[in-house]
Structures are given as C-alpha cells and as structure tokens.
Amino acid sequence: LEAAPPGVPYHALPRYPLPGFVRYPLAAPALRRALAEFAPDVVDAHYVPNYGLLGALTGRHPLVVSAWGSDLLITARRDPVQAARARFVLRRADAVIADAENLAAAARAAGAPAERVHCIPWGIALDRFRERGTREPGLILSPRMHEPIYDLETVLRGVAPILARRPDARLVIAGSGSLTRTLERRAAELLPPGRSEWIGRV
C-alpha cells in the first residue's frame, strides 16, 4: 500500500529487493507477529504461490486461499518451483476458493484436497444491488484483459453471429494487454464495421 485508506489500520511487511521465492518466506515472521497481534478469525490469502505461501508459513488457521487464475493455470504449470509452492500451500489450506470450475479443477490437480475446494463464481447480490435506469438493448461487454489465458478470440467468434443477426447489437471491449493489436485486427476480420468499440482500461 502507498497509503492506508482512511480509518483502516494496516501493517507494512518488509520489502526485500530479492526474488519472490526468497522475499515471501523472509516476510513470514513479520506477518506472523502482525497476525498474532490482530488475532483474526480467519486468514484469507489471495494468489496461491505468493501470499498463499505467506499465509501457510504463518501457521494460522483457519486459512482460506483464494486462487486468481494465472497462479494455478499458468505460473504453477510452467515453473516446477511455483508448482511445489502451490502444492505446499494448497495442502495446508482449510479452504480453497476458485471462481470457475476449471480453476477449481486446477487447484485439485495441484494438490488441494477435493473436499476443501469451493467454486464460488463472481456475481452480484441482487437483493443488495437493484437495476438502475434503462439498459442499452443489444449491448455486449467484455471486461477481461487482453491476454492468452482469457481467450478473447472466442468472445469475438461467439459475438460475430449475434451482430450479424441483430442490427441493434454492439460489442464493447474494455481492458488492454499484450494481444490488443492482434485482437483488434481479428475483430476487423470477424465483425461488421462500426459494431465494436475498444475503450481500454476502466
């Protein structure tokens, strides 16, 4: 954190100019002391091989580890050290949360006991957030970053027949990334002219 939000106390962990596989374990004693002082009912560590590792090294329970996608679907698959760290964390977590079934399956494959893995998709609590105003008919929004893991070309191919059938439909693509130019070219090939809008990060 650059600065704490107003009224929210926080403990800054030491930041060593070292590779992550050393830096995170070195920060564990400071985190252990901070958690002992704060005495939380539960620790929820996000991103398995980094903050999940920190959480596991503190020995605090119950420990919930929240997977974010690239931590298990990319990093842990291409790097044996990261895979070992993920396995270490997942086997010690009391609960593992994933937001999609493919990510939950990756957590189980990486060593999480199946009964501790919970697939909880992102969503909106309709009892708290009511619809406001008139929606734009035919608006299709893609908010994902433009990286291979999100497979936005499938979005473009899936939207193409809808735009062809419905003259009121249009695609708005938020985000950015390493594939932005490639996806823009692909959209020009697949979609009717003037029916997609690239608005960048929001």
DRENPA-3360 file (N, C-alpha, C; in nm, 2 decimals, always signed):
BEGIN
1 = LEAAPPGV = +0.08/-0.12/+0.00/+0.00/+0.00/+0.00/+0.09/+0.12/+0.00 ~ +0.05/+0.22/-0.08/+0.12/+0.35/-0.08/+0.08/+0.43/+0.05 ~ -0.05/+0.42/+0.08/-0.11/+0.48/+0.20/-0.23/+0.41/+0.24 ~ -0.26/+0.41/+0.37/-0.37/+0.33/+0.42/-0.50/+0.41/+0.39 ~ -0.61/+0.34/+0.35/-0.74/+0.41/+0.34/-0.77/+0.47/+0.47 ~ -0.85/+0.58/+0.47/-0.88/+0.65/+0.60/-0.95/+0.55/+0.69 ~ -0.90/+0.55/+0.82/-0.97/+0.47/+0.92/-0.93/+0.32/+0.92 ~ -0.85/+0.28/+0.82/-0.81/+0.14/+0.81/-0.67/+0.11/+0.86;
9 = PYHALPRY = -0.65/+0.05/+0.97/-0.51/+0.03/+1.02/-0.45/-0.09/+0.93 ~ -0.32/-0.08/+0.91/-0.25/-0.19/+0.84/-0.11/-0.20/+0.88 ~ -0.05/-0.31/+0.86/+0.09/-0.34/+0.89/+0.16/-0.35/+0.76 ~ +0.27/-0.27/+0.74/+0.35/-0.29/+0.62/+0.45/-0.40/+0.65 ~ +0.46/-0.49/+0.56/+0.55/-0.60/+0.57/+0.69/-0.56/+0.51 ~ +0.80/-0.61/+0.55/+0.93/-0.58/+0.50/+0.93/-0.61/+0.35 ~ +1.00/-0.52/+0.27/+1.01/-0.54/+0.13/+1.16/-0.56/+0.10 ~ +1.20/-0.68/+0.07/+1.34/-0.70/+0.04/+1.36/-0.70/-0.12;
17 = PLPGFVRY = +1.47/-0.64/-0.16/+1.50/-0.65/-0.31/+1.56/-0.78/-0.35 ~ +1.47/-0.88/-0.34/+1.52/-1.02/-0.37/+1.41/-1.09/-0.45 ~ +1.45/-1.20/-0.52/+1.34/-1.28/-0.59/+1.23/-1.32/-0.50 ~ +1.11/-1.34/-0.56/+1.00/-1.37/-0.48/+1.01/-1.50/-0.40 ~ +1.08/-1.60/-0.45/+1.09/-1.73/-0.38/+1.17/-1.71/-0.25 ~ +1.24/-1.60/-0.24/+1.31/-1.57/-0.11/+1.24/-1.47/-0.03 ~ +1.19/-1.37/-0.11/+1.13/-1.25/-0.04/+1.00/-1.29/+0.04 ~ +0.92/-1.37/-0.01/+0.79/-1.40/+0.06/+0.82/-1.48/+0.19;
25 = PLAAPALR = +0.91/-1.59/+0.19/+0.94/-1.65/+0.32/+1.00/-1.56/+0.42 ~ +1.09/-1.47/+0.37/+1.15/-1.38/+0.47/+1.05/-1.28/+0.54 ~ +0.94/-1.26/+0.47/+0.84/-1.17/+0.53/+0.75/-1.24/+0.63 ~ +0.75/-1.38/+0.63/+0.66/-1.45/+0.71/+0.67/-1.42/+0.86 ~ +0.79/-1.41/+0.92/+0.79/-1.38/+1.06/+0.72/-1.25/+1.10 ~ +0.74/-1.14/+1.02/+0.67/-1.02/+1.04/+0.52/-1.03/+1.03 ~ +0.48/-1.11/+0.93/+0.33/-1.13/+0.92/+0.28/-1.22/+1.04 ~ +0.36/-1.31/+1.08/+0.32/-1.39/+1.19/+0.29/-1.31/+1.32;
33 = RALAEFAP = +0.39/-1.21/+1.34/+0.37/-1.12/+1.46/+0.25/-1.03/+1.44 ~ +0.23/-0.98/+1.32/+0.11/-0.89/+1.30/-0.02/-0.97/+1.32 ~ -0.02/-1.09/+1.27/-0.15/-1.17/+1.29/-0.17/-1.21/+1.43 ~ -0.06/-1.23/+1.51/-0.08/-1.26/+1.65/-0.13/-1.14/+1.72 ~ -0.09/-1.02/+1.68/-0.14/-0.90/+1.75/-0.29/-0.87/+1.71 ~ -0.32/-0.89/+1.58/-0.45/-0.86/+1.53/-0.55/-0.97/+1.56 ~ -0.51/-1.10/+1.57/-0.59/-1.21/+1.61/-0.72/-1.22/+1.52 ~ -0.70/-1.24/+1.39/-0.82/-1.25/+1.31/-0.89/-1.39/+1.32;
41 = DVVDAHYV = -1.02/-1.39/+1.29/-1.10/-1.51/+1.30/-1.06/-1.61/+1.18 ~ -1.02/-1.55/+1.07/-0.98/-1.63/+0.96/-0.88/-1.55/+0.88 ~ -0.78/-1.61/+0.81/-0.69/-1.55/+0.72/-0.73/-1.59/+0.58 ~ -0.74/-1.49/+0.49/-0.78/-1.52/+0.35/-0.66/-1.46/+0.27 ~ -0.59/-1.55/+0.21/-0.47/-1.52/+0.13/-0.50/-1.53/-0.01 ~ -0.48/-1.43/-0.09/-0.51/-1.43/-0.23/-0.38/-1.45/-0.31 ~ -0.39/-1.53/-0.42/-0.29/-1.56/-0.51/-0.20/-1.67/-0.45 ~ -0.22/-1.79/-0.49/-0.17/-1.91/-0.42/-0.02/-1.92/-0.39;
49 = PNYGLLGA = +0.07/-1.91/-0.49/+0.21/-1.93/-0.46/+0.28/-1.81/-0.39 ~ +0.22/-1.70/-0.38/+0.28/-1.58/-0.32/+0.23/-1.55/-0.18 ~ +0.11/-1.48/-0.18/+0.05/-1.45/-0.05/-0.01/-1.58/+0.02 ~ -0.05/-1.67/-0.07/-0.09/-1.80/-0.01/+0.03/-1.87/+0.06 ~ +0.15/-1.86/+0.01/+0.27/-1.91/+0.08/+0.29/-1.84/+0.21 ~ +0.28/-1.71/+0.20/+0.29/-1.63/+0.33/+0.19/-1.68/+0.43 ~ +0.07/-1.69/+0.39/-0.03/-1.74/+0.49/+0.00/-1.87/+0.54 ~ +0.04/-1.96/+0.46/+0.07/-2.10/+0.50/+0.19/-2.10/+0.60;
57 = LTGRHPLV = +0.29/-2.02/+0.57/+0.41/-2.01/+0.66/+0.38/-1.95/+0.80 ~ +0.27/-1.88/+0.81/+0.24/-1.82/+0.94/+0.19/-1.93/+1.04 ~ +0.13/-2.04/+0.98/+0.07/-2.14/+1.07/-0.07/-2.11/+1.12 ~ -0.12/-1.99/+1.08/-0.26/-1.95/+1.13/-0.37/-2.03/+1.07 ~ -0.47/-2.07/+1.15/-0.59/-2.14/+1.09/-0.71/-2.08/+1.16 ~ -0.82/-2.08/+1.09/-0.84/-2.13/+0.96/-0.78/-2.04/+0.85 ~ -0.72/-2.11/+0.75/-0.65/-2.04/+0.64/-0.74/-2.07/+0.51 ~ -0.78/-1.96/+0.45/-0.85/-1.97/+0.32/-0.76/-1.92/+0.22;
65 = VSAWGSDL = -0.74/-1.99/+0.11/-0.66/-1.94/+0.00/-0.74/-1.92/-0.12 ~ -0.74/-1.80/-0.18/-0.82/-1.77/-0.30/-0.73/-1.77/-0.42 ~ -0.76/-1.86/-0.52/-0.69/-1.86/-0.64/-0.74/-1.76/-0.74 ~ -0.65/-1.70/-0.82/-0.69/-1.60/-0.91/-0.68/-1.63/-1.06 ~ -0.64/-1.75/-1.09/-0.64/-1.79/-1.23/-0.49/-1.82/-1.28 ~ -0.42/-1.71/-1.31/-0.29/-1.73/-1.36/-0.19/-1.80/-1.26 ~ -0.22/-1.79/-1.13/-0.14/-1.85/-1.03/-0.14/-2.00/-1.05 ~ -0.25/-2.06/-1.08/-0.26/-2.21/-1.10/-0.26/-2.25/-1.25;
73 = LITARRDP = -0.32/-2.17/-1.33/-0.34/-2.21/-1.47/-0.22/-2.18/-1.56 ~ -0.13/-2.09/-1.51/-0.01/-2.06/-1.59/+0.11/-2.08/-1.51 ~ +0.13/-2.00/-1.41/+0.25/-2.00/-1.33/+0.29/-2.13/-1.28 ~ +0.20/-2.20/-1.21/+0.23/-2.33/-1.15/+0.25/-2.44/-1.25 ~ +0.20/-2.42/-1.37/+0.21/-2.52/-1.47/+0.35/-2.51/-1.55 ~ +0.40/-2.39/-1.55/+0.53/-2.38/-1.63/+0.65/-2.37/-1.55 ~ +0.64/-2.36/-1.41/+0.75/-2.34/-1.33/+0.74/-2.45/-1.22 ~ +0.83/-2.55/-1.21/+0.83/-2.65/-1.11/+0.84/-2.60/-0.97;
81 = VQAARARF = +0.92/-2.49/-0.95/+0.93/-2.43/-0.81/+0.79/-2.37/-0.77 ~ +0.73/-2.30/-0.86/+0.60/-2.24/-0.83/+0.50/-2.35/-0.81 ~ +0.51/-2.46/-0.88/+0.42/-2.57/-0.87/+0.43/-2.64/-0.73 ~ +0.56/-2.65/-0.68/+0.58/-2.70/-0.55/+0.53/-2.61/-0.44 ~ +0.55/-2.48/-0.46/+0.50/-2.39/-0.36/+0.34/-2.39/-0.36 ~ +0.28/-2.40/-0.48/+0.13/-2.41/-0.48/+0.09/-2.54/-0.41 ~ +0.15/-2.65/-0.43/+0.12/-2.77/-0.37/+0.13/-2.76/-0.21 ~ +0.24/-2.70/-0.17/+0.26/-2.68/-0.03/+0.15/-2.60/+0.04;
89 = VLRRADAV = +0.11/-2.49/-0.03/+0.00/-2.41/+0.02/-0.13/-2.48/+0.02 ~ -0.17/-2.54/-0.10/-0.30/-2.60/-0.11/-0.32/-2.71/-0.02 ~ -0.22/-2.78/+0.02/-0.24/-2.90/+0.11/-0.25/-2.85/+0.26 ~ -0.22/-2.72/+0.28/-0.23/-2.67/+0.42/-0.35/-2.58/+0.44 ~ -0.41/-2.54/+0.33/-0.53/-2.45/+0.34/-0.65/-2.53/+0.39 ~ -0.73/-2.46/+0.48/-0.85/-2.52/+0.53/-0.96/-2.51/+0.42 ~ -0.95/-2.41/+0.34/-1.05/-2.40/+0.23/-0.97/-2.33/+0.11 ~ -1.01/-2.37/-0.01/-0.95/-2.31/-0.13/-1.07/-2.26/-0.21;
97 = IADAENLA = -1.07/-2.13/-0.25/-1.18/-2.07/-0.33/-1.13/-2.04/-0.47 ~ -1.21/-2.09/-0.56/-1.19/-2.06/-0.71/-1.32/-2.00/-0.76 ~ -1.30/-1.92/-0.87/-1.42/-1.85/-0.92/-1.48/-1.92/-1.05 ~ -1.42/-2.03/-1.09/-1.46/-2.11/-1.20/-1.42/-2.25/-1.19 ~ -1.50/-2.34/-1.25/-1.47/-2.48/-1.23/-1.34/-2.53/-1.29 ~ -1.29/-2.46/-1.40/-1.16/-2.50/-1.45/-1.05/-2.47/-1.35 ~ -1.07/-2.36/-1.27/-0.97/-2.32/-1.17/-0.98/-2.41/-1.05 ~ -1.10/-2.45/-1.01/-1.12/-2.54/-0.90/-1.05/-2.68/-0.94;
105 = AAARAAGA = -1.07/-2.72/-1.06/-1.01/-2.85/-1.11/-0.85/-2.83/-1.10 ~ -0.80/-2.72/-1.14/-0.66/-2.69/-1.13/-0.61/-2.70/-0.99 ~ -0.69/-2.65/-0.90/-0.65/-2.65/-0.76/-0.64/-2.79/-0.71 ~ -0.74/-2.87/-0.74/-0.74/-3.01/-0.70/-0.62/-3.09/-0.76 ~ -0.60/-3.06/-0.89/-0.49/-3.13/-0.96/-0.35/-3.09/-0.90 ~ -0.34/-2.97/-0.84/-0.22/-2.92/-0.79/-0.20/-2.96/-0.64 ~ -0.30/-3.03/-0.58/-0.27/-3.09/-0.45/-0.38/-3.05/-0.35 ~ -0.47/-2.97/-0.38/-0.58/-2.93/-0.28/-0.67/-3.05/-0.26;
113 = PAERVHCI = -0.70/-3.09/-0.13/-0.80/-3.19/-0.11/-0.93/-3.15/-0.17 ~ -0.99/-3.24/-0.24/-1.12/-3.21/-0.32/-1.23/-3.15/-0.23 ~ -1.24/-3.20/-0.10/-1.35/-3.16/-0.01/-1.32/-3.02/+0.04 ~ -1.20/-2.96/+0.02/-1.18/-2.83/+0.07/-1.19/-2.72/-0.04 ~ -1.21/-2.77/-0.17/-1.21/-2.67/-0.28/-1.36/-2.63/-0.30 ~ -1.38/-2.50/-0.31/-1.51/-2.44/-0.33/-1.51/-2.35/-0.45 ~ -1.60/-2.38/-0.54/-1.61/-2.30/-0.66/-1.72/-2.20/-0.64 ~ -1.69/-2.07/-0.63/-1.78/-1.96/-0.60/-1.76/-1.86/-0.71;
121 = PWGIALDR = -1.84/-1.86/-0.81/-1.83/-1.76/-0.92/-1.85/-1.62/-0.87 ~ -1.78/-1.52/-0.94/-1.81/-1.38/-0.91/-1.96/-1.36/-0.95 ~ -2.02/-1.27/-0.88/-2.16/-1.24/-0.92/-2.21/-1.11/-0.84 ~ -2.33/-1.08/-0.86/-2.39/-0.97/-0.79/-2.50/-1.01/-0.70 ~ -2.50/-0.96/-0.58/-2.61/-0.99/-0.48/-2.73/-0.91/-0.52 ~ -2.83/-0.97/-0.59/-2.94/-0.90/-0.64/-3.03/-0.83/-0.53 ~ -3.02/-0.89/-0.41/-3.10/-0.83/-0.30/-3.04/-0.70/-0.25 ~ -2.91/-0.68/-0.29/-2.84/-0.55/-0.25/-2.83/-0.45/-0.36;
129 = FRERGTRE = -2.82/-0.50/-0.48/-2.79/-0.41/-0.59/-2.91/-0.42/-0.69 ~ -2.99/-0.32/-0.70/-3.10/-0.32/-0.79/-3.07/-0.25/-0.92 ~ -3.14/-0.29/-1.02/-3.12/-0.24/-1.16/-3.16/-0.09/-1.15 ~ -3.08/-0.01/-1.22/-3.10/+0.14/-1.22/-3.11/+0.18/-1.37 ~ -3.22/+0.25/-1.40/-3.23/+0.30/-1.53/-3.25/+0.20/-1.64 ~ -3.25/+0.24/-1.76/-3.28/+0.16/-1.88/-3.15/+0.10/-1.93 ~ -3.15/-0.03/-1.95/-3.03/-0.09/-2.01/-3.03/-0.06/-2.16 ~ -2.91/-0.06/-2.22/-2.90/-0.05/-2.37/-2.93/-0.18/-2.43;
137 = PGLILSPR = -3.03/-0.20/-2.51/-3.06/-0.33/-2.57/-2.95/-0.37/-2.67 ~ -2.91/-0.49/-2.66/-2.81/-0.54/-2.75/-2.66/-0.51/-2.71 ~ -2.64/-0.45/-2.60/-2.50/-0.42/-2.56/-2.44/-0.54/-2.50 ~ -2.32/-0.58/-2.56/-2.24/-0.69/-2.51/-2.11/-0.64/-2.46 ~ -2.07/-0.67/-2.34/-1.95/-0.61/-2.28/-1.85/-0.72/-2.25 ~ -1.72/-0.70/-2.29/-1.61/-0.79/-2.25/-1.51/-0.71/-2.16 ~ -1.50/-0.74/-2.03/-1.41/-0.66/-1.95/-1.28/-0.72/-1.92 ~ -1.25/-0.84/-1.98/-1.13/-0.91/-1.95/-1.00/-0.85/-2.01;
145 = MHEPIYDL = -0.89/-0.87/-1.95/-0.76/-0.82/-2.00/-0.73/-0.90/-2.13 ~ -0.65/-0.84/-2.22/-0.62/-0.90/-2.35/-0.49/-0.99/-2.34 ~ -0.51/-1.10/-2.27/-0.40/-1.19/-2.25/-0.45/-1.33/-2.29 ~ -0.35/-1.42/-2.33/-0.39/-1.55/-2.38/-0.49/-1.63/-2.29 ~ -0.47/-1.62/-2.16/-0.55/-1.70/-2.07/-0.70/-1.67/-2.08 ~ -0.73/-1.55/-2.12/-0.88/-1.51/-2.13/-0.94/-1.55/-2.26 ~ -0.87/-1.58/-2.36/-0.92/-1.64/-2.49/-1.03/-1.54/-2.55 ~ -0.99/-1.42/-2.57/-1.09/-1.32/-2.62/-1.13/-1.35/-2.77;
153 = ETVLRGVA = -1.04/-1.42/-2.84/-1.08/-1.46/-2.97/-1.21/-1.54/-2.98 ~ -1.23/-1.62/-2.88/-1.36/-1.70/-2.87/-1.47/-1.60/-2.84 ~ -1.45/-1.50/-2.77/-1.56/-1.40/-2.75/-1.59/-1.33/-2.88 ~ -1.49/-1.30/-2.96/-1.51/-1.24/-3.09/-1.59/-1.33/-3.19 ~ -1.55/-1.46/-3.19/-1.61/-1.55/-3.28/-1.76/-1.58/-3.23 ~ -1.78/-1.58/-3.10/-1.91/-1.60/-3.05/-2.01/-1.49/-3.07 ~ -1.95/-1.36/-3.07/-2.04/-1.25/-3.09/-2.07/-1.22/-3.24 ~ -1.98/-1.27/-3.32/-2.00/-1.24/-3.47/-2.14/-1.28/-3.52;
161 = PILARRPD = -2.19/-1.40/-3.50/-2.32/-1.43/-3.55/-2.44/-1.35/-3.49 ~ -2.42/-1.30/-3.36/-2.52/-1.22/-3.29/-2.52/-1.08/-3.36 ~ -2.41/-1.03/-3.39/-2.41/-0.90/-3.45/-2.46/-0.91/-3.60 ~ -2.44/-1.02/-3.66/-2.49/-1.04/-3.80/-2.64/-1.05/-3.80 ~ -2.70/-1.11/-3.69/-2.85/-1.12/-3.68/-2.92/-1.00/-3.63 ~ -2.85/-0.93/-3.54/-2.92/-0.82/-3.46/-2.85/-0.69/-3.50 ~ -2.92/-0.60/-3.57/-2.86/-0.47/-3.61/-2.85/-0.38/-3.49 ~ -2.92/-0.41/-3.38/-2.91/-0.32/-3.26/-2.80/-0.36/-3.17;
169 = ARLVIAGS = -2.73/-0.48/-3.19/-2.63/-0.53/-3.10/-2.49/-0.46/-3.13 ~ -2.42/-0.44/-3.03/-2.28/-0.40/-3.04/-2.19/-0.45/-2.93 ~ -2.06/-0.46/-2.96/-1.97/-0.52/-2.86/-1.88/-0.41/-2.81 ~ -1.87/-0.40/-2.68/-1.77/-0.30/-2.62/-1.67/-0.39/-2.54 ~ -1.54/-0.36/-2.58/-1.43/-0.44/-2.52/-1.35/-0.34/-2.43 ~ -1.35/-0.37/-2.30/-1.26/-0.30/-2.21/-1.13/-0.37/-2.19 ~ -1.04/-0.31/-2.12/-0.91/-0.38/-2.09/-0.81/-0.35/-2.19 ~ -0.69/-0.41/-2.17/-0.58/-0.39/-2.26/-0.49/-0.51/-2.23;
177 = GSLTRTLE = -0.38/-0.52/-2.31/-0.28/-0.63/-2.28/-0.20/-0.65/-2.40 ~ -0.12/-0.76/-2.39/-0.02/-0.80/-2.50/-0.09/-0.83/-2.63 ~ -0.22/-0.87/-2.63/-0.29/-0.91/-2.75/-0.38/-0.81/-2.81 ~ -0.38/-0.69/-2.76/-0.47/-0.59/-2.80/-0.47/-0.57/-2.95 ~ -0.36/-0.54/-3.01/-0.35/-0.52/-3.15/-0.39/-0.64/-3.23 ~ -0.35/-0.75/-3.19/-0.39/-0.88/-3.26/-0.54/-0.89/-3.26 ~ -0.60/-0.87/-3.14/-0.75/-0.88/-3.13/-0.82/-0.78/-3.21 ~ -0.77/-0.66/-3.21/-0.83/-0.55/-3.29/-0.84/-0.59/-3.44;
185 = RRAAELLP = -0.72/-0.65/-3.49/-0.72/-0.70/-3.63/-0.82/-0.81/-3.65 ~ -0.83/-0.90/-3.55/-0.92/-1.02/-3.56/-1.06/-0.97/-3.56 ~ -1.09/-0.87/-3.48/-1.23/-0.81/-3.48/-1.27/-0.75/-3.61 ~ -1.17/-0.69/-3.67/-1.20/-0.63/-3.80/-1.23/-0.73/-3.91 ~ -1.17/-0.85/-3.89/-1.19/-0.96/-3.99/-1.33/-1.03/-3.96 ~ -1.37/-1.04/-3.83/-1.48/-1.12/-3.79/-1.61/-1.04/-3.78 ~ -1.60/-0.91/-3.74/-1.72/-0.84/-3.70/-1.76/-0.73/-3.81 ~ -1.89/-0.70/-3.81/-1.93/-0.60/-3.91/-1.87/-0.46/-3.87;
193 = PGRSEWIG = -1.84/-0.38/-3.97/-1.77/-0.25/-3.94/-1.85/-0.16/-3.84 ~ -1.79/-0.10/-3.75/-1.85/+0.00/-3.66/-1.94/-0.06/-3.55 ~ -1.93/-0.19/-3.53/-2.01/-0.25/-3.43/-1.93/-0.30/-3.31 ~ -1.81/-0.26/-3.30/-1.73/-0.29/-3.18/-1.65/-0.17/-3.14 ~ -1.63/-0.15/-3.01/-1.57/-0.03/-2.95/-1.47/-0.08/-2.85 ~ -1.34/-0.03/-2.86/-1.24/-0.06/-2.77/-1.21/+0.06/-2.68 ~ -1.24/+0.04/-2.55/-1.24/+0.15/-2.46/-1.13/+0.15/-2.36 ~ -1.04/+0.05/-2.37/-0.92/+0.05/-2.28/-0.96/+0.01/-2.14;
201 = RV = -0.87/+0.03/-2.05/-0.89/+0.00/-1.91/-0.99/+0.10/-1.84 ~ -1.08/+0.04/-1.76/-1.18/+0.12/-1.69/-1.16/+0.11/-1.54;
% end
